[in-house]
Amino acid sequence: MNKEILPFIIFLIHHIANRYGVSPSVVYHKLETCDCIKKYIIPYYDSLHTQGEDYLINDIEIYLKNRGVSIL
């Protein structure tokens, strides 16, 4: 993992947590439950980091829903 990816993951976690009114640790656990970080965010970082905040949050939400995971 390069040095830009970790801050991006932290950015995503905090913005998702803010949108849903949950703690960042809850979001992190949900992302880890379905390997979202390892199998989606890291491999597709080059494309994802060019997108806007709303797009990213909605995209992650769809990823989670497709795997039966809900933030709330």
N, CA, C, O and CB atoms as a CASP TS submission, in Angstrom:
PFRMAT TS
TARGET T0000
AUTHOR 0000-0000-0000
METHOD Language model
MODEL 1
PARENT N/A
ATOM      1  N   MET     1       0.854  -1.168   0.000  1.00  0.00           N
ATOM      2  CA  MET     1       0.000   0.000   0.000  1.00  0.00           C
ATOM      3  C   MET     1       0.901   1.232   0.000  1.00  0.00           C
ATOM      4  O   MET     1       1.819   1.338   0.812  1.00  0.00           O
ATOM      5  CB  MET     1      -0.972  -0.003   1.226  1.00  0.00           C
ATOM      6  N   ASN     2       0.630   2.166  -0.921  1.00  0.00           N
ATOM      7  CA  ASN     2       1.448   3.381  -0.942  1.00  0.00           C
ATOM      8  C   ASN     2       0.962   4.384   0.107  1.00  0.00           C
ATOM      9  O   ASN     2      -0.104   4.214   0.698  1.00  0.00           O
ATOM     10  CB  ASN     2       1.420   4.023  -2.342  1.00  0.00           C
ATOM     11  N   LYS     3       1.750   5.413   0.322  1.00  0.00           N
ATOM     12  CA  LYS     3       1.480   6.346   1.419  1.00  0.00           C
ATOM     13  C   LYS     3       0.233   7.214   1.218  1.00  0.00           C
ATOM     14  O   LYS     3      -0.224   7.844   2.171  1.00  0.00           O
ATOM     15  CB  LYS     3       2.665   7.236   1.610  1.00  0.00           C
ATOM     16  N   GLU     4      -0.327   7.265   0.009  1.00  0.00           N
ATOM     17  CA  GLU     4      -1.544   8.054  -0.218  1.00  0.00           C
ATOM     18  C   GLU     4      -2.817   7.281   0.111  1.00  0.00           C
ATOM     19  O   GLU     4      -3.860   7.887   0.358  1.00  0.00           O
ATOM     20  CB  GLU     4      -1.597   8.519  -1.659  1.00  0.00           C
ATOM     21  N   ILE     5      -2.746   5.978   0.117  1.00  0.00           N
ATOM     22  CA  ILE     5      -3.959   5.172   0.280  1.00  0.00           C
ATOM     23  C   ILE     5      -4.511   5.232   1.707  1.00  0.00           C
ATOM     24  O   ILE     5      -5.722   5.357   1.891  1.00  0.00           O
ATOM     25  CB  ILE     5      -3.672   3.724  -0.097  1.00  0.00           C
ATOM     26  N   LEU     6      -3.650   5.146   2.708  1.00  0.00           N
ATOM     27  CA  LEU     6      -4.131   5.159   4.092  1.00  0.00           C
ATOM     28  C   LEU     6      -4.905   6.436   4.422  1.00  0.00           C
ATOM     29  O   LEU     6      -5.996   6.336   4.984  1.00  0.00           O
ATOM     30  CB  LEU     6      -2.958   5.007   5.051  1.00  0.00           C
ATOM     31  N   PRO     7      -4.398   7.628   4.103  1.00  0.00           N
ATOM     32  CA  PRO     7      -5.203   8.833   4.371  1.00  0.00           C
ATOM     33  C   PRO     7      -6.534   8.831   3.613  1.00  0.00           C
ATOM     34  O   PRO     7      -7.534   9.349   4.111  1.00  0.00           O
ATOM     35  CB  PRO     7      -4.407  10.081   3.998  1.00  0.00           C
ATOM     36  N   PHE     8      -6.546   8.254   2.422  1.00  0.00           N
ATOM     37  CA  PHE     8      -7.789   8.166   1.648  1.00  0.00           C
ATOM     38  C   PHE     8      -8.792   7.256   2.351  1.00  0.00           C
ATOM     39  O   PHE     8      -9.977   7.581   2.428  1.00  0.00           O
ATOM     40  CB  PHE     8      -7.505   7.646   0.220  1.00  0.00           C
ATOM     41  N   ILE     9      -8.328   6.133   2.859  1.00  0.00           N
ATOM     42  CA  ILE     9      -9.214   5.206   3.584  1.00  0.00           C
ATOM     43  C   ILE     9      -9.768   5.889   4.831  1.00  0.00           C
ATOM     44  O   ILE     9     -10.954   5.763   5.134  1.00  0.00           O
ATOM     45  CB  ILE     9      -8.455   3.901   3.974  1.00  0.00           C
ATOM     46  N   ILE    10      -8.917   6.608   5.551  1.00  0.00           N
ATOM     47  CA  ILE    10      -9.362   7.331   6.748  1.00  0.00           C
ATOM     48  C   ILE    10     -10.385   8.397   6.374  1.00  0.00           C
ATOM     49  O   ILE    10     -11.389   8.564   7.067  1.00  0.00           O
ATOM     50  CB  ILE    10      -8.160   7.978   7.476  1.00  0.00           C
ATOM     51  N   PHE    11     -10.139   9.114   5.287  1.00  0.00           N
ATOM     52  CA  PHE    11     -11.080  10.107   4.775  1.00  0.00           C
ATOM     53  C   PHE    11     -12.437   9.466   4.522  1.00  0.00           C
ATOM     54  O   PHE    11     -13.464   9.980   4.965  1.00  0.00           O
ATOM     55  CB  PHE    11     -10.544  10.752   3.485  1.00  0.00           C
ATOM     56  N   LEU    12     -12.441   8.341   3.809  1.00  0.00           N
ATOM     57  CA  LEU    12     -13.699   7.655   3.504  1.00  0.00           C
ATOM     58  C   LEU    12     -14.425   7.222   4.769  1.00  0.00           C
ATOM     59  O   LEU    12     -15.626   7.453   4.908  1.00  0.00           O
ATOM     60  CB  LEU    12     -13.438   6.443   2.620  1.00  0.00           C
ATOM     61  N   ILE    13     -13.716   6.609   5.670  1.00  0.00           N
ATOM     62  CA  ILE    13     -14.330   6.120   6.906  1.00  0.00           C
ATOM     63  C   ILE    13     -14.991   7.261   7.666  1.00  0.00           C
ATOM     64  O   ILE    13     -16.128   7.130   8.118  1.00  0.00           O
ATOM     65  CB  ILE    13     -13.284   5.431   7.793  1.00  0.00           C
ATOM     66  N   HIS    14     -14.292   8.364   7.806  1.00  0.00           N
ATOM     67  CA  HIS    14     -14.840   9.495   8.575  1.00  0.00           C
ATOM     68  C   HIS    14     -16.035  10.146   7.867  1.00  0.00           C
ATOM     69  O   HIS    14     -16.995  10.548   8.524  1.00  0.00           O
ATOM     70  CB  HIS    14     -13.746  10.546   8.815  1.00  0.00           C
ATOM     71  N   HIS    15     -15.986  10.251   6.570  1.00  0.00           N
ATOM     72  CA  HIS    15     -17.109  10.866   5.864  1.00  0.00           C
ATOM     73  C   HIS    15     -18.342   9.953   5.839  1.00  0.00           C
ATOM     74  O   HIS    15     -19.472  10.435   5.920  1.00  0.00           O
ATOM     75  CB  HIS    15     -16.696  11.218   4.438  1.00  0.00           C
ATOM     76  N   ILE    16     -18.129   8.670   5.730  1.00  0.00           N
ATOM     77  CA  ILE    16     -19.254   7.728   5.818  1.00  0.00           C
ATOM     78  C   ILE    16     -19.843   7.779   7.224  1.00  0.00           C
ATOM     79  O   ILE    16     -21.064   7.802   7.384  1.00  0.00           O
ATOM     80  CB  ILE    16     -18.799   6.274   5.466  1.00  0.00           C
ATOM     81  N   ALA    17     -18.988   7.797   8.237  1.00  0.00           N
ATOM     82  CA  ALA    17     -19.452   7.871   9.628  1.00  0.00           C
ATOM     83  C   ALA    17     -20.266   9.139   9.858  1.00  0.00           C
ATOM     84  O   ALA    17     -21.310   9.093  10.508  1.00  0.00           O
ATOM     85  CB  ALA    17     -18.257   7.826  10.602  1.00  0.00           C
ATOM     86  N   ASN    18     -19.804  10.262   9.336  1.00  0.00           N
ATOM     87  CA  ASN    18     -20.538  11.528   9.489  1.00  0.00           C
ATOM     88  C   ASN    18     -21.889  11.475   8.800  1.00  0.00           C
ATOM     89  O   ASN    18     -22.882  11.960   9.343  1.00  0.00           O
ATOM     90  CB  ASN    18     -19.720  12.690   8.928  1.00  0.00           C
ATOM     91  N   ARG    19     -21.938  10.894   7.616  1.00  0.00           N
ATOM     92  CA  ARG    19     -23.199  10.832   6.888  1.00  0.00           C
ATOM     93  C   ARG    19     -24.248  10.008   7.639  1.00  0.00           C
ATOM     94  O   ARG    19     -25.423  10.370   7.674  1.00  0.00           O
ATOM     95  CB  ARG    19     -22.971  10.247   5.501  1.00  0.00           C
ATOM     96  N   TYR    20     -23.818   8.915   8.228  1.00  0.00           N
ATOM     97  CA  TYR    20     -24.762   8.010   8.884  1.00  0.00           C
ATOM     98  C   TYR    20     -24.872   8.221  10.392  1.00  0.00           C
ATOM     99  O   TYR    20     -25.668   7.554  11.053  1.00  0.00           O
ATOM    100  CB  TYR    20     -24.362   6.595   8.616  1.00  0.00           C
ATOM    101  N   GLY    21     -24.088   9.132  10.934  1.00  0.00           N
ATOM    102  CA  GLY    21     -24.170   9.432  12.360  1.00  0.00           C
ATOM    103  C   GLY    21     -23.695   8.278  13.239  1.00  0.00           C
ATOM    104  O   GLY    21     -24.244   8.047  14.317  1.00  0.00           O
ATOM    105  N   VAL    22     -22.687   7.565  12.782  1.00  0.00           N
ATOM    106  CA  VAL    22     -22.115   6.474  13.565  1.00  0.00           C
ATOM    107  C   VAL    22     -20.630   6.763  13.783  1.00  0.00           C
ATOM    108  O   VAL    22     -20.068   7.672  13.171  1.00  0.00           O
ATOM    109  CB  VAL    22     -22.323   5.092  12.850  1.00  0.00           C
ATOM    110  N   SER    23     -20.013   5.994  14.644  1.00  0.00           N
ATOM    111  CA  SER    23     -18.589   6.218  14.898  1.00  0.00           C
ATOM    112  C   SER    23     -17.750   5.638  13.765  1.00  0.00           C
ATOM    113  O   SER    23     -18.161   4.684  13.105  1.00  0.00           O
ATOM    114  CB  SER    23     -18.172   5.594  16.246  1.00  0.00           C
ATOM    115  N   PRO    24     -16.577   6.218  13.544  1.00  0.00           N
ATOM    116  CA  PRO    24     -15.684   5.675  12.518  1.00  0.00           C
ATOM    117  C   PRO    24     -15.327   4.208  12.756  1.00  0.00           C
ATOM    118  O   PRO    24     -15.116   3.459  11.803  1.00  0.00           O
ATOM    119  CB  PRO    24     -14.417   6.497  12.457  1.00  0.00           C
ATOM    120  N   SER    25     -15.259   3.796  14.020  1.00  0.00           N
ATOM    121  CA  SER    25     -14.931   2.392  14.297  1.00  0.00           C
ATOM    122  C   SER    25     -16.018   1.447  13.797  1.00  0.00           C
ATOM    123  O   SER    25     -15.715   0.334  13.367  1.00  0.00           O
ATOM    124  CB  SER    25     -14.719   2.185  15.795  1.00  0.00           C
ATOM    125  N   VAL    26     -17.278   1.874  13.848  1.00  0.00           N
ATOM    126  CA  VAL    26     -18.382   1.071  13.309  1.00  0.00           C
ATOM    127  C   VAL    26     -18.227   0.926  11.803  1.00  0.00           C
ATOM    128  O   VAL    26     -18.372  -0.169  11.260  1.00  0.00           O
ATOM    129  CB  VAL    26     -19.752   1.710  13.652  1.00  0.00           C
ATOM    130  N   VAL    27     -17.932   2.028  11.133  1.00  0.00           N
ATOM    131  CA  VAL    27     -17.745   2.000   9.680  1.00  0.00           C
ATOM    132  C   VAL    27     -16.575   1.099   9.318  1.00  0.00           C
ATOM    133  O   VAL    27     -16.676   0.281   8.404  1.00  0.00           O
ATOM    134  CB  VAL    27     -17.515   3.422   9.128  1.00  0.00           C
ATOM    135  N   TYR    28     -15.471   1.247  10.030  1.00  0.00           N
ATOM    136  CA  TYR    28     -14.294   0.421   9.749  1.00  0.00           C
ATOM    137  C   TYR    28     -14.642  -1.061   9.885  1.00  0.00           C
ATOM    138  O   TYR    28     -14.277  -1.870   9.032  1.00  0.00           O
ATOM    139  CB  TYR    28     -13.129   0.789  10.700  1.00  0.00           C
ATOM    140  N   HIS    29     -15.340  -1.408  10.945  1.00  0.00           N
ATOM    141  CA  HIS    29     -15.727  -2.810  11.150  1.00  0.00           C
ATOM    142  C   HIS    29     -16.601  -3.317  10.002  1.00  0.00           C
ATOM    143  O   HIS    29     -16.408  -4.437   9.530  1.00  0.00           O
ATOM    144  CB  HIS    29     -16.473  -2.967  12.486  1.00  0.00           C
ATOM    145  N   LYS    30     -17.550  -2.511   9.554  1.00  0.00           N
ATOM    146  CA  LYS    30     -18.428  -2.907   8.439  1.00  0.00           C
ATOM    147  C   LYS    30     -17.618  -3.108   7.157  1.00  0.00           C
ATOM    148  O   LYS    30     -17.844  -4.071   6.424  1.00  0.00           O
ATOM    149  CB  LYS    30     -19.530  -1.841   8.208  1.00  0.00           C
ATOM    150  N   LEU    31     -16.674  -2.201   6.887  1.00  0.00           N
ATOM    151  CA  LEU    31     -15.844  -2.326   5.693  1.00  0.00           C
ATOM    152  C   LEU    31     -14.958  -3.568   5.759  1.00  0.00           C
ATOM    153  O   LEU    31     -14.733  -4.232   4.747  1.00  0.00           O
ATOM    154  CB  LEU    31     -14.981  -1.075   5.515  1.00  0.00           C
ATOM    155  N   GLU    32     -14.466  -3.874   6.938  1.00  0.00           N
ATOM    156  CA  GLU    32     -13.632  -5.056   7.111  1.00  0.00           C
ATOM    157  C   GLU    32     -14.441  -6.348   7.009  1.00  0.00           C
ATOM    158  O   GLU    32     -13.933  -7.366   6.538  1.00  0.00           O
ATOM    159  CB  GLU    32     -12.921  -4.996   8.451  1.00  0.00           C
ATOM    160  N   THR    33     -15.691  -6.307   7.447  1.00  0.00           N
ATOM    161  CA  THR    33     -16.555  -7.488   7.419  1.00  0.00           C
ATOM    162  C   THR    33     -16.667  -8.077   6.020  1.00  0.00           C
ATOM    163  O   THR    33     -16.703  -9.297   5.857  1.00  0.00           O
ATOM    164  CB  THR    33     -17.939  -7.137   7.940  1.00  0.00           C
ATOM    165  N   CYS    34     -16.721  -7.218   5.017  1.00  0.00           N
ATOM    166  CA  CYS    34     -16.886  -7.706   3.642  1.00  0.00           C
ATOM    167  C   CYS    34     -15.647  -7.448   2.781  1.00  0.00           C
ATOM    168  O   CYS    34     -15.731  -7.434   1.553  1.00  0.00           O
ATOM    169  CB  CYS    34     -18.101  -7.048   3.000  1.00  0.00           C
ATOM    170  N   ASP    35     -14.504  -7.244   3.428  1.00  0.00           N
ATOM    171  CA  ASP    35     -13.230  -7.034   2.728  1.00  0.00           C
ATOM    172  C   ASP    35     -13.256  -5.855   1.763  1.00  0.00           C
ATOM    173  O   ASP    35     -12.547  -5.863   0.757  1.00  0.00           O
ATOM    174  CB  ASP    35     -12.855  -8.279   1.972  1.00  0.00           C
ATOM    175  N   CYS    36     -14.064  -4.847   2.059  1.00  0.00           N
ATOM    176  CA  CYS    36     -14.177  -3.685   1.179  1.00  0.00           C
ATOM    177  C   CYS    36     -12.849  -2.951   1.032  1.00  0.00           C
ATOM    178  O   CYS    36     -12.499  -2.504  -0.060  1.00  0.00           O
ATOM    179  CB  CYS    36     -15.236  -2.731   1.706  1.00  0.00           C
ATOM    180  N   ILE    37     -12.122  -2.831   2.116  1.00  0.00           N
ATOM    181  CA  ILE    37     -10.853  -2.104   2.051  1.00  0.00           C
ATOM    182  C   ILE    37      -9.839  -2.891   1.223  1.00  0.00           C
ATOM    183  O   ILE    37      -9.208  -2.350   0.315  1.00  0.00           O
ATOM    184  CB  ILE    37     -10.300  -1.838   3.473  1.00  0.00           C
ATOM    185  N   LYS    38      -9.692  -4.162   1.547  1.00  0.00           N
ATOM    186  CA  LYS    38      -8.665  -4.989   0.905  1.00  0.00           C
ATOM    187  C   LYS    38      -8.994  -5.350  -0.541  1.00  0.00           C
ATOM    188  O   LYS    38      -8.101  -5.412  -1.386  1.00  0.00           O
ATOM    189  CB  LYS    38      -8.465  -6.252   1.697  1.00  0.00           C
ATOM    190  N   LYS    39     -10.281  -5.590  -0.827  1.00  0.00           N
ATOM    191  CA  LYS    39     -10.643  -6.077  -2.164  1.00  0.00           C
ATOM    192  C   LYS    39     -11.254  -5.018  -3.081  1.00  0.00           C
ATOM    193  O   LYS    39     -11.461  -5.269  -4.268  1.00  0.00           O
ATOM    194  CB  LYS    39     -11.603  -7.211  -2.030  1.00  0.00           C
ATOM    195  N   TYR    40     -11.545  -3.835  -2.533  1.00  0.00           N
ATOM    196  CA  TYR    40     -12.150  -2.805  -3.383  1.00  0.00           C
ATOM    197  C   TYR    40     -11.413  -1.470  -3.300  1.00  0.00           C
ATOM    198  O   TYR    40     -10.945  -0.961  -4.319  1.00  0.00           O
ATOM    199  CB  TYR    40     -13.603  -2.605  -2.997  1.00  0.00           C
ATOM    200  N   ILE    41     -11.305  -0.905  -2.112  1.00  0.00           N
ATOM    201  CA  ILE    41     -10.724   0.435  -1.997  1.00  0.00           C
ATOM    202  C   ILE    41      -9.251   0.455  -2.394  1.00  0.00           C
ATOM    203  O   ILE    41      -8.837   1.309  -3.178  1.00  0.00           O
ATOM    204  CB  ILE    41     -10.880   0.952  -0.574  1.00  0.00           C
ATOM    205  N   ILE    42      -8.462  -0.465  -1.870  1.00  0.00           N
ATOM    206  CA  ILE    42      -7.029  -0.482  -2.195  1.00  0.00           C
ATOM    207  C   ILE    42      -6.787  -0.806  -3.666  1.00  0.00           C
ATOM    208  O   ILE    42      -6.057  -0.073  -4.333  1.00  0.00           O
ATOM    209  CB  ILE    42      -6.299  -1.499  -1.314  1.00  0.00           C
ATOM    210  N   PRO    43      -7.380  -1.889  -4.198  1.00  0.00           N
ATOM    211  CA  PRO    43      -7.094  -2.197  -5.610  1.00  0.00           C
ATOM    212  C   PRO    43      -7.573  -1.130  -6.594  1.00  0.00           C
ATOM    213  O   PRO    43      -6.967  -0.948  -7.650  1.00  0.00           O
ATOM    214  CB  PRO    43      -7.727  -3.508  -5.973  1.00  0.00           C
ATOM    215  N   TYR    44      -8.650  -0.426  -6.258  1.00  0.00           N
ATOM    216  CA  TYR    44      -9.219   0.559  -7.178  1.00  0.00           C
ATOM    217  C   TYR    44      -8.959   1.999  -6.736  1.00  0.00           C
ATOM    218  O   TYR    44      -9.634   2.929  -7.177  1.00  0.00           O
ATOM    219  CB  TYR    44     -10.709   0.334  -7.311  1.00  0.00           C
ATOM    220  N   TYR    45      -7.981   2.164  -5.870  1.00  0.00           N
ATOM    221  CA  TYR    45      -7.647   3.493  -5.368  1.00  0.00           C
ATOM    222  C   TYR    45      -7.409   4.501  -6.487  1.00  0.00           C
ATOM    223  O   TYR    45      -7.892   5.630  -6.411  1.00  0.00           O
ATOM    224  CB  TYR    45      -6.423   3.416  -4.489  1.00  0.00           C
ATOM    225  N   ASP    46      -6.674   4.110  -7.522  1.00  0.00           N
ATOM    226  CA  ASP    46      -6.341   5.041  -8.609  1.00  0.00           C
ATOM    227  C   ASP    46      -7.586   5.656  -9.235  1.00  0.00           C
ATOM    228  O   ASP    46      -7.573   6.833  -9.596  1.00  0.00           O
ATOM    229  CB  ASP    46      -5.529   4.327  -9.683  1.00  0.00           C
ATOM    230  N   SER    47      -8.642   4.897  -9.369  1.00  0.00           N
ATOM    231  CA  SER    47      -9.894   5.420  -9.925  1.00  0.00           C
ATOM    232  C   SER    47     -10.741   6.109  -8.859  1.00  0.00           C
ATOM    233  O   SER    47     -11.303   7.178  -9.096  1.00  0.00           O
ATOM    234  CB  SER    47     -10.696   4.292 -10.573  1.00  0.00           C
ATOM    235  N   LEU    48     -10.828   5.493  -7.694  1.00  0.00           N
ATOM    236  CA  LEU    48     -11.708   6.017  -6.646  1.00  0.00           C
ATOM    237  C   LEU    48     -11.282   7.390  -6.147  1.00  0.00           C
ATOM    238  O   LEU    48     -12.132   8.249  -5.911  1.00  0.00           O
ATOM    239  CB  LEU    48     -11.752   5.055  -5.485  1.00  0.00           C
ATOM    240  N   HIS    49      -9.991   7.611  -5.983  1.00  0.00           N
ATOM    241  CA  HIS    49      -9.568   8.877  -5.383  1.00  0.00           C
ATOM    242  C   HIS    49      -9.816  10.085  -6.283  1.00  0.00           C
ATOM    243  O   HIS    49      -9.648  11.223  -5.847  1.00  0.00           O
ATOM    244  CB  HIS    49      -8.107   8.807  -5.037  1.00  0.00           C
ATOM    245  N   THR    50     -10.211   9.851  -7.527  1.00  0.00           N
ATOM    246  CA  THR    50     -10.508  10.963  -8.428  1.00  0.00           C
ATOM    247  C   THR    50     -11.979  11.382  -8.364  1.00  0.00           C
ATOM    248  O   THR    50     -12.377  12.363  -8.992  1.00  0.00           O
ATOM    249  CB  THR    50     -10.143  10.585  -9.856  1.00  0.00           C
ATOM    250  N   GLN    51     -12.783  10.636  -7.602  1.00  0.00           N
ATOM    251  CA  GLN    51     -14.221  10.887  -7.523  1.00  0.00           C
ATOM    252  C   GLN    51     -14.549  11.817  -6.357  1.00  0.00           C
ATOM    253  O   GLN    51     -13.742  11.999  -5.445  1.00  0.00           O
ATOM    254  CB  GLN    51     -14.989   9.565  -7.376  1.00  0.00           C
ATOM    255  N   GLY    52     -15.741  12.398  -6.402  1.00  0.00           N
ATOM    256  CA  GLY    52     -16.206  13.277  -5.335  1.00  0.00           C
ATOM    257  C   GLY    52     -16.709  12.505  -4.140  1.00  0.00           C
ATOM    258  O   GLY    52     -16.976  11.306  -4.218  1.00  0.00           O
ATOM    259  N   GLU    53     -16.833  13.209  -3.038  1.00  0.00           N
ATOM    260  CA  GLU    53     -17.250  12.606  -1.771  1.00  0.00           C
ATOM    261  C   GLU    53     -18.594  11.890  -1.870  1.00  0.00           C
ATOM    262  O   GLU    53     -18.715  10.749  -1.426  1.00  0.00           O
ATOM    263  CB  GLU    53     -17.323  13.667  -0.699  1.00  0.00           C
ATOM    264  N   ASP    54     -19.599  12.538  -2.441  1.00  0.00           N
ATOM    265  CA  ASP    54     -20.923  11.912  -2.541  1.00  0.00           C
ATOM    266  C   ASP    54     -20.884  10.644  -3.377  1.00  0.00           C
ATOM    267  O   ASP    54     -21.487   9.635  -3.012  1.00  0.00           O
ATOM    268  CB  ASP    54     -21.927  12.888  -3.138  1.00  0.00           C
ATOM    269  N   TYR    55     -20.180  10.696  -4.494  1.00  0.00           N
ATOM    270  CA  TYR    55     -20.056   9.514  -5.345  1.00  0.00           C
ATOM    271  C   TYR    55     -19.407   8.370  -4.571  1.00  0.00           C
ATOM    272  O   TYR    55     -19.881   7.235  -4.605  1.00  0.00           O
ATOM    273  CB  TYR    55     -19.237   9.840  -6.612  1.00  0.00           C
ATOM    274  N   LEU    56     -18.326   8.682  -3.880  1.00  0.00           N
ATOM    275  CA  LEU    56     -17.588   7.650  -3.145  1.00  0.00           C
ATOM    276  C   LEU    56     -18.447   6.996  -2.069  1.00  0.00           C
ATOM    277  O   LEU    56     -18.475   5.772  -1.946  1.00  0.00           O
ATOM    278  CB  LEU    56     -16.336   8.248  -2.511  1.00  0.00           C
ATOM    279  N   ILE    57     -19.140   7.812  -1.299  1.00  0.00           N
ATOM    280  CA  ILE    57     -19.977   7.271  -0.226  1.00  0.00           C
ATOM    281  C   ILE    57     -21.084   6.406  -0.809  1.00  0.00           C
ATOM    282  O   ILE    57     -21.354   5.316  -0.303  1.00  0.00           O
ATOM    283  CB  ILE    57     -20.579   8.408   0.627  1.00  0.00           C
ATOM    284  N   ASN    58     -21.724   6.880  -1.867  1.00  0.00           N
ATOM    285  CA  ASN    58     -22.781   6.081  -2.501  1.00  0.00           C
ATOM    286  C   ASN    58     -22.225   4.794  -3.091  1.00  0.00           C
ATOM    287  O   ASN    58     -22.868   3.747  -3.013  1.00  0.00           O
ATOM    288  CB  ASN    58     -23.482   6.891  -3.594  1.00  0.00           C
ATOM    289  N   ASP    59     -21.054   4.862  -3.673  1.00  0.00           N
ATOM    290  CA  ASP    59     -20.417   3.686  -4.266  1.00  0.00           C
ATOM    291  C   ASP    59     -20.095   2.637  -3.193  1.00  0.00           C
ATOM    292  O   ASP    59     -20.345   1.447  -3.385  1.00  0.00           O
ATOM    293  CB  ASP    59     -19.131   4.094  -5.016  1.00  0.00           C
ATOM    294  N   ILE    60     -19.548   3.082  -2.081  1.00  0.00           N
ATOM    295  CA  ILE    60     -19.242   2.165  -0.977  1.00  0.00           C
ATOM    296  C   ILE    60     -20.531   1.578  -0.411  1.00  0.00           C
ATOM    297  O   ILE    60     -20.585   0.395  -0.076  1.00  0.00           O
ATOM    298  CB  ILE    60     -18.445   2.892   0.137  1.00  0.00           C
ATOM    299  N   GLU    61     -21.564   2.406  -0.305  1.00  0.00           N
ATOM    300  CA  GLU    61     -22.858   1.915   0.183  1.00  0.00           C
ATOM    301  C   GLU    61     -23.391   0.798  -0.720  1.00  0.00           C
ATOM    302  O   GLU    61     -23.889  -0.213  -0.225  1.00  0.00           O
ATOM    303  CB  GLU    61     -23.881   3.074   0.260  1.00  0.00           C
ATOM    304  N   ILE    62     -23.290   0.973  -2.016  1.00  0.00           N
ATOM    305  CA  ILE    62     -23.734  -0.055  -2.971  1.00  0.00           C
ATOM    306  C   ILE    62     -22.893  -1.317  -2.808  1.00  0.00           C
ATOM    307  O   ILE    62     -23.426  -2.427  -2.807  1.00  0.00           O
ATOM    308  CB  ILE    62     -23.641   0.470  -4.432  1.00  0.00           C
ATOM    309  N   TYR    63     -21.590  -1.148  -2.671  1.00  0.00           N
ATOM    310  CA  TYR    63     -20.693  -2.297  -2.472  1.00  0.00           C
ATOM    311  C   TYR    63     -21.140  -3.094  -1.244  1.00  0.00           C
ATOM    312  O   TYR    63     -21.250  -4.319  -1.292  1.00  0.00           O
ATOM    313  CB  TYR    63     -19.212  -1.826  -2.309  1.00  0.00           C
ATOM    314  N   LEU    64     -21.393  -2.382  -0.145  1.00  0.00           N
ATOM    315  CA  LEU    64     -21.807  -3.053   1.080  1.00  0.00           C
ATOM    316  C   LEU    64     -23.159  -3.741   0.926  1.00  0.00           C
ATOM    317  O   LEU    64     -23.320  -4.893   1.329  1.00  0.00           O
ATOM    318  CB  LEU    64     -21.864  -2.060   2.220  1.00  0.00           C
ATOM    319  N   LYS    65     -24.130  -3.038   0.344  1.00  0.00           N
ATOM    320  CA  LYS    65     -25.468  -3.616   0.156  1.00  0.00           C
ATOM    321  C   LYS    65     -25.415  -4.887  -0.682  1.00  0.00           C
ATOM    322  O   LYS    65     -26.121  -5.852  -0.393  1.00  0.00           O
ATOM    323  CB  LYS    65     -26.400  -2.599  -0.506  1.00  0.00           C
ATOM    324  N   ASN    66     -24.584  -4.891  -1.714  1.00  0.00           N
ATOM    325  CA  ASN    66     -24.451  -6.072  -2.570  1.00  0.00           C
ATOM    326  C   ASN    66     -23.878  -7.264  -1.816  1.00  0.00           C
ATOM    327  O   ASN    66     -23.989  -8.402  -2.272  1.00  0.00           O
ATOM    328  CB  ASN    66     -23.573  -5.754  -3.766  1.00  0.00           C
ATOM    329  N   ARG    67     -23.274  -7.010  -0.680  1.00  0.00           N
ATOM    330  CA  ARG    67     -22.699  -8.075   0.131  1.00  0.00           C
ATOM    331  C   ARG    67     -23.485  -8.297   1.420  1.00  0.00           C
ATOM    332  O   ARG    67     -23.035  -8.999   2.326  1.00  0.00           O
ATOM    333  CB  ARG    67     -21.250  -7.757   0.457  1.00  0.00           C
ATOM    334  N   GLY    68     -24.668  -7.686   1.487  1.00  0.00           N
ATOM    335  CA  GLY    68     -25.549  -7.895   2.641  1.00  0.00           C
ATOM    336  C   GLY    68     -25.116  -7.197   3.909  1.00  0.00           C
ATOM    337  O   GLY    68     -25.463  -7.627   5.009  1.00  0.00           O
ATOM    338  N   VAL    69     -24.349  -6.108   3.763  1.00  0.00           N
ATOM    339  CA  VAL    69     -23.865  -5.361   4.924  1.00  0.00           C
ATOM    340  C   VAL    69     -24.486  -3.967   4.895  1.00  0.00           C
ATOM    341  O   VAL    69     -24.524  -3.315   3.851  1.00  0.00           O
ATOM    342  CB  VAL    69     -22.299  -5.279   4.936  1.00  0.00           C
ATOM    343  N   SER    70     -24.966  -3.524   6.037  1.00  0.00           N
ATOM    344  CA  SER    70     -25.553  -2.192   6.155  1.00  0.00           C
ATOM    345  C   SER    70     -24.754  -1.379   7.178  1.00  0.00           C
ATOM    346  O   SER    70     -24.309  -1.920   8.190  1.00  0.00           O
ATOM    347  CB  SER    70     -27.057  -2.280   6.568  1.00  0.00           C
ATOM    348  N   ILE    71     -24.576  -0.108   6.919  1.00  0.00           N
ATOM    349  CA  ILE    71     -23.868   0.758   7.861  1.00  0.00           C
ATOM    350  C   ILE    71     -24.661   0.888   9.153  1.00  0.00           C
ATOM    351  O   ILE    71     -24.077   0.921  10.237  1.00  0.00           O
ATOM    352  CB  ILE    71     -23.619   2.149   7.243  1.00  0.00           C
ATOM    353  N   LEU    72     -25.955   0.961   9.054  1.00  0.00           N
ATOM    354  CA  LEU    72     -26.772   1.132  10.268  1.00  0.00           C
ATOM    355  C   LEU    72     -27.207  -0.178  10.845  1.00  0.00           C
ATOM    356  O   LEU    72     -27.898  -0.206  11.863  1.00  0.00           O
ATOM    357  CB  LEU    72     -27.987   1.971   9.979  1.00  0.00           C
TER
END
